[in-house]
Amino acid sequence: MAGLLFPDWRPRPPLHPVHLDWLEGAGVELALLRLDQVDALVSGNKWFKLAPYLRQAAEQGLSGLMSLGGAHSNHLHALAAAGARFGFETVGLLRGNEQDTPTVRDLREFGIQLHWLGYAGYRERHAEGFWLPWRERYPQLLPVDEGGGGLPGALGCADLLTALREQLSELGWPDYDQLWAACGTGTTLAGLVLGEAGAHPVVGALAVPPGHGVEAMLPRLLTESGHGDIGYRLLDASRGGFGKVDAPLARFMADFEKGCGVPLDPLYTGKLLLALHDEVVAGRVPRGSRLIAVHSGGLQGRRAMEERLRPLLS
Ligand SMILES: Cc1ncc(COP(=O)(O)O)c(C=O)c1O
C-alpha cells in the first residue's frame, strides 16, 4: 500500500465586488469571496474542508479518503475530482438506492468507488461503530464525516480569512463590517468564526431549517477548538426546508446572475444571498456597510435543479 502525497495546491479564491441596484439603493457595498472559482471541478468550500483530512491521511501513510453524501453531493463530487486529479484513492457511501444523476455520472467518471447504503443504512451514519465495517474493508482509507464536517474541516476553512485579508486592499476597502456564509453542517461557518476570532460580526444563513443540527454543531466545534463559543448570528434562509425552492428564490437567482454575472446554486449560495438581500432592503444593514459573502460553490448540483427552477420563472 503506497501512502498518498499531500498535493502542492493552495487555491486562492478571488474577492469579487458586485454592483446591484438594491445594494446601491441601500448604500451598502458587497464583495463575494469566490470559492466557486478556485477550480472547475474541485470547487467551493470543499477543498478547504478536505485538505486537513488529506494531510492526516498522508501523515498516517494512508492512501486516500472515504466519505458520505447524497446523489447530488457537492462534497463527494469534489472529493472524487480531487482524488482523480491528485492521484489518491476515494470511496463514496451514498444515501438511498442506486440512481442516475449528473453528479453520480461524474462520480463514476472520476473513478471513486461507490456503495449505496439505502435510506435506513444511511440514517445510521452518526451511530457509534458505523465506520467499523468500512474501516475493515478499506483499512488504507481515512473516514471523513458527511460534508467534510468536524474540527479539521473547520480549521481548513479558517484559512479562507488569509485569502480575504490579502485582497481587501486590492478592492480599496480598508476593512469590512460583516462576513456572511451559508450553513449546511455549520463547519465552514465555524472555521470563519475561528479565523475572525471576534474581529468582525459573522452571519450564518441556514440552508437547513433551524433545529437540524447547525445550532448544536457550532458551539461543539468552537468549544472543541479551545476557543469557546465566540459570537455569530444565524438566520433562517432555508425557505421552509433543505432543497425547497420557490419562485422568489428562482427570480432572485436569475436577476442576480443577470445583474452581476455571478451564478448561484439554489440550495446554499442562492439562499444565502437572498437572505442578505432581504436584510439589506429591510434596512437592517446600516448605510455605508461593507459586506463580504462567501460564494461556497455548489454549481455542479444546480444541473439537477434546472428543471425545478425553470417553471418557477414563468
Ligand atoms: C455549496 C455549498 N455551500 C455551503 C455548504 C455548507 O457548508 P457546511 O456544511 O460547512 O456548513 C455546502 C455543504 O455542506 C455546500 O455544498
The ligand as a MOL file (V3000), in Angstrom:
LIG
                    3D

  0  0  0     0  0            999 V3000
M  V30 BEGIN CTAB
M  V30 COUNTS 16 16 0 0 0
M  V30 BEGIN ATOM
M  V30 1 C -22.2000 24.7420 -1.9980 0
M  V30 2 C -22.2220 24.5900 -0.5280 0
M  V30 3 N -22.2100 25.6890 0.2390 0
M  V30 4 C -22.2440 25.6150 1.5760 0
M  V30 5 C -22.2900 24.3870 2.2230 0
M  V30 6 C -22.3730 24.3940 3.6960 0
M  V30 7 O -21.1670 24.0560 4.2910 0
M  V30 8 P -21.1100 23.4970 5.7600 0
M  V30 9 O -21.6200 22.0910 5.7170 0
M  V30 10 O -19.6790 23.5470 6.1000 0
M  V30 11 O -21.9860 24.3320 6.6270 0
M  V30 12 C -22.2950 23.2090 1.4550 0
M  V30 13 C -22.3170 21.8690 2.0080 0
M  V30 14 O -22.4270 21.4870 3.0580 0
M  V30 15 C -22.2630 23.3090 0.0560 0
M  V30 16 O -22.2830 22.2150 -0.7340 0
M  V30 END ATOM
M  V30 BEGIN BOND
M  V30 1 1 1 2
M  V30 2 1 2 3
M  V30 3 2 2 15
M  V30 4 2 3 4
M  V30 5 1 4 5
M  V30 6 1 5 6
M  V30 7 2 5 12
M  V30 8 1 6 7
M  V30 9 1 7 8
M  V30 10 2 8 9
M  V30 11 1 8 10
M  V30 12 1 8 11
M  V30 13 1 12 13
M  V30 14 1 12 15
M  V30 15 2 13 14
M  V30 16 1 15 16
M  V30 END BOND
M  V30 END CTAB
M  END
